[in-house]
Amino acid sequence: MAVSRYTAHARFAFLKGTAMTLAALLEVLPKPDHPVETVDAQQWAMFELITGIELPVDYKDYLQVFGTGVIGGMIAPYNPFCHARSRCAIPVVTGRASYTVSRH
């Protein structure tokens, strides 16, 4: 199987600790069919107004596409809009990577 330009870029970015675009991430981690607790621009604007914290655009883009969940069963990016802390995890498996969607 040939490695696409984005997949190679994504792997390099991960290994070097550099930024990865959302497009590159989607090459190695396709978005879930039914994401849970995605965050839109209006929610982020309110969050930033209330907290006075301006979050990185790539983090906001990630949560807009993926929402709450676990990557590879190990990494759980924090979603400040997550409502239920105790959840059942339902794995969503693809040919390239897996993303666990947390459900109520």
ZADO-1210 file (C-alpha; in nm, 4 decimals, padded with zeros to 6 digits):
<atoms>
<atom x="00.0000" y="00.0000" z="00.0000" code="MET" pos="1"/>
<atom x="00.1426" y="00.3357" z="-00.1021" code="ALA" pos="2"/>
<atom x="00.1678" y="00.6118" z="00.1555" code="VAL" pos="3"/>
<atom x="00.0023" y="00.9357" z="00.0458" code="SER" pos="4"/>
<atom x="00.1767" y="01.2703" z="00.0707" code="ARG" pos="5"/>
<atom x="-00.0525" y="01.3716" z="00.3593" code="TYR" pos="6"/>
<atom x="-00.0005" y="01.0464" z="00.5482" code="THR" pos="7"/>
<atom x="00.3765" y="01.0891" z="00.5280" code="ALA" pos="8"/>
<atom x="00.3391" y="01.4535" z="00.6380" code="HIS" pos="9"/>
<atom x="00.1152" y="01.3504" z="00.9280" code="ALA" pos="10"/>
<atom x="00.3625" y="01.0880" z="01.0487" code="ARG" pos="11"/>
<atom x="00.6528" y="01.3311" z="01.0201" code="PHE" pos="12"/>
<atom x="00.4606" y="01.6016" z="01.2083" code="ALA" pos="13"/>
<atom x="00.3738" y="01.3579" z="01.4868" code="PHE" pos="14"/>
<atom x="00.7312" y="01.2328" z="01.5237" code="LEU" pos="15"/>
<atom x="00.8815" y="01.5819" z="01.5179" code="LYS" pos="16"/>
<atom x="00.6138" y="01.7354" z="01.7422" code="GLY" pos="17"/>
<atom x="00.5221" y="01.9948" z="01.4801" code="THR" pos="18"/>
<atom x="00.1775" y="02.1176" z="01.3811" code="ALA" pos="19"/>
<atom x="-00.0419" y="01.9030" z="01.1598" code="MET" pos="20"/>
<atom x="-00.3208" y="02.0435" z="00.9486" code="THR" pos="21"/>
<atom x="-00.6725" y="01.9083" z="00.9849" code="LEU" pos="22"/>
<atom x="-00.6531" y="01.7859" z="00.6236" code="ALA" pos="23"/>
<atom x="-00.3387" y="01.5847" z="00.7040" code="ALA" pos="24"/>
<atom x="-00.4986" y="01.4420" z="01.0180" code="LEU" pos="25"/>
<atom x="-00.8057" y="01.3329" z="00.8214" code="LEU" pos="26"/>
<atom x="-00.5756" y="01.1292" z="00.5953" code="GLU" pos="27"/>
<atom x="-00.4668" y="00.9090" z="00.8869" code="VAL" pos="28"/>
<atom x="-00.7727" y="00.9405" z="01.1101" code="LEU" pos="29"/>
<atom x="-01.0985" y="00.9670" z="00.9156" code="PRO" pos="30"/>
<atom x="-01.3775" y="01.1508" z="01.0924" code="LYS" pos="31"/>
<atom x="-01.6383" y="00.9430" z="01.2754" code="PRO" pos="32"/>
<atom x="-01.9717" y="00.8813" z="01.1041" code="ASP" pos="33"/>
<atom x="-02.1639" y="01.0235" z="01.3997" code="HIS" pos="34"/>
<atom x="-01.9413" y="01.2502" z="01.6097" code="PRO" pos="35"/>
<atom x="-02.0595" y="01.3383" z="01.9595" code="VAL" pos="36"/>
<atom x="-02.0449" y="01.6869" z="02.1122" code="GLU" pos="37"/>
<atom x="-01.8857" y="01.8712" z="01.8239" code="THR" pos="38"/>
<atom x="-01.8198" y="02.2392" z="01.8885" code="VAL" pos="39"/>
<atom x="-01.9144" y="02.5153" z="01.6444" code="ASP" pos="40"/>
<atom x="-01.7684" y="02.8646" z="01.5971" code="ALA" pos="41"/>
<atom x="-02.0436" y="03.0309" z="01.8007" code="GLN" pos="42"/>
<atom x="-01.9723" y="02.8074" z="02.1019" code="GLN" pos="43"/>
<atom x="-01.5995" y="02.8818" z="02.0781" code="TRP" pos="44"/>
<atom x="-01.6667" y="03.2566" z="02.0567" code="ALA" pos="45"/>
<atom x="-01.8752" y="03.2403" z="02.3757" code="MET" pos="46"/>
<atom x="-01.6125" y="03.0228" z="02.5514" code="PHE" pos="47"/>
<atom x="-01.3343" y="03.2656" z="02.4625" code="GLU" pos="48"/>
<atom x="-01.5431" y="03.5676" z="02.5664" code="LEU" pos="49"/>
<atom x="-01.6290" y="03.4172" z="02.9066" code="ILE" pos="50"/>
<atom x="-01.2863" y="03.2702" z="02.9882" code="THR" pos="51"/>
<atom x="-01.0673" y="03.5278" z="02.8181" code="GLY" pos="52"/>
<atom x="-00.8705" y="03.2369" z="02.6705" code="ILE" pos="53"/>
<atom x="-00.8114" y="03.2216" z="02.2945" code="GLU" pos="54"/>
<atom x="-00.7521" y="02.8607" z="02.1959" code="LEU" pos="55"/>
<atom x="-00.5495" y="02.7455" z="01.8915" code="PRO" pos="56"/>
<atom x="-00.7441" y="02.7245" z="01.5656" code="VAL" pos="57"/>
<atom x="-00.6315" y="02.3656" z="01.4973" code="ASP" pos="58"/>
<atom x="-00.7677" y="02.2516" z="01.8362" code="TYR" pos="59"/>
<atom x="-01.1026" y="02.4172" z="01.7656" code="LYS" pos="60"/>
<atom x="-01.1100" y="02.2687" z="01.4140" code="ASP" pos="61"/>
<atom x="-01.0388" y="01.9231" z="01.5580" code="TYR" pos="62"/>
<atom x="-01.3315" y="01.9394" z="01.8023" code="LEU" pos="63"/>
<atom x="-01.5593" y="02.0767" z="01.5313" code="GLN" pos="64"/>
<atom x="-01.4963" y="01.7618" z="01.3240" code="VAL" pos="65"/>
<atom x="-01.4313" y="01.4882" z="01.5828" code="PHE" pos="66"/>
<atom x="-01.6089" y="01.6081" z="01.8987" code="GLY" pos="67"/>
<atom x="-01.5660" y="01.4085" z="02.2201" code="THR" pos="68"/>
<atom x="-01.3865" y="01.0733" z="02.1909" code="GLY" pos="69"/>
<atom x="-01.0694" y="00.8717" z="02.2294" code="VAL" pos="70"/>
<atom x="-00.8015" y="00.8223" z="01.9642" code="ILE" pos="71"/>
<atom x="-00.6550" y="00.4725" z="01.9418" code="GLY" pos="72"/>
<atom x="-00.7922" y="00.3829" z="02.2839" code="GLY" pos="73"/>
<atom x="-00.5255" y="00.6007" z="02.4483" code="MET" pos="74"/>
<atom x="-00.5589" y="00.9714" z="02.3707" code="ILE" pos="75"/>
<atom x="-00.8639" y="01.1696" z="02.4837" code="ALA" pos="76"/>
<atom x="-00.8429" y="01.5330" z="02.3704" code="PRO" pos="77"/>
<atom x="-01.0189" y="01.7527" z="02.6244" code="TYR" pos="78"/>
<atom x="-01.3545" y="01.8941" z="02.5129" code="ASN" pos="79"/>
<atom x="-01.4699" y="02.1772" z="02.7414" code="PRO" pos="80"/>
<atom x="-01.8237" y="02.1204" z="02.6094" code="PHE" pos="81"/>
<atom x="-01.8427" y="01.7557" z="02.7175" code="CYS" pos="82"/>
<atom x="-02.1591" y="01.7204" z="02.9282" code="HIS" pos="83"/>
<atom x="-02.1421" y="01.3660" z="03.0675" code="ALA" pos="84"/>
<atom x="-01.8132" y="01.2548" z="03.2210" code="ARG" pos="85"/>
<atom x="-01.9219" y="00.8927" z="03.2620" code="SER" pos="86"/>
<atom x="-01.9801" y="00.7426" z="02.9176" code="ARG" pos="87"/>
<atom x="-01.9879" y="00.4152" z="02.7302" code="CYS" pos="88"/>
<atom x="-01.7219" y="00.3993" z="02.4614" code="ALA" pos="89"/>
<atom x="-01.8185" y="00.2597" z="02.1225" code="ILE" pos="90"/>
<atom x="-01.5194" y="00.1959" z="01.8927" code="PRO" pos="91"/>
<atom x="-01.5407" y="00.3099" z="01.5323" code="VAL" pos="92"/>
<atom x="-01.2807" y="00.1185" z="01.3300" code="VAL" pos="93"/>
<atom x="-01.1531" y="00.2065" z="00.9837" code="THR" pos="94"/>
<atom x="-00.8888" y="00.0481" z="00.7657" code="GLY" pos="95"/>
<atom x="-00.6287" y="00.3048" z="00.8688" code="ARG" pos="96"/>
<atom x="-00.7004" y="00.4120" z="01.2257" code="ALA" pos="97"/>
<atom x="-00.9655" y="00.3989" z="01.4916" code="SER" pos="98"/>
<atom x="-01.1545" y="00.6656" z="01.6793" code="TYR" pos="99"/>
<atom x="-01.3780" y="00.5889" z="01.9750" code="THR" pos="100"/>
<atom x="-01.6961" y="00.7917" z="01.9973" code="VAL" pos="101"/>
<atom x="-01.8223" y="00.8455" z="02.3493" code="SER" pos="102"/>
<atom x="-02.1991" y="00.8048" z="02.3805" code="ARG" pos="103"/>
<atom x="-02.4427" y="00.8924" z="02.6626" code="HIS" pos="104"/>
</atoms>
